[in-house]
Amino acid sequence: FVAREGHADVPDRHVEDGENLGSWLGTQRSRYTARDLPEAEWKAKHASPLSDEEVRRLEEVDVVWDVAAARWERNFELLRAFVARDARDERRVEDGRGETGRGGRAPEHLERRVRRAPERRARTA
């Protein structure tokens, strides 16, 4: 999977060569988090902790342990790029170079944002 896809973010229900690889990886992530739990707690959850060797091998193929945190970081970077791009569009509207829309005019939603949020323009300038 990693060699073909270029990452180890296997979808939950992905089947590879007849094996439910996504489910297996989810189990490994649970076993990874069990490393920080007291023995009685991981035994109650039926999740034996991964060994150091298993962690090392999974990390060699760049397994992400906290998928939610990784997704949050990725989406935050996408948001940053969007805000930067959107701010450039707003500045063009403000200084009269509104060539972001059809007919040399900025889209209406950008014009409304410029009028409505001068403090936002100052933050992104």
Secondary structure by P-SEA (a helix, b strand, c coil): cccccccccccccccccccaaaaaaaaaaaaaaaccccaaaaaaaccccccaaaaaaaaaacccccaaaaaaaaaaaaaaaaaaaaaaaaaaaaaccccccccccccaaaaaaaaccaaaaaaac
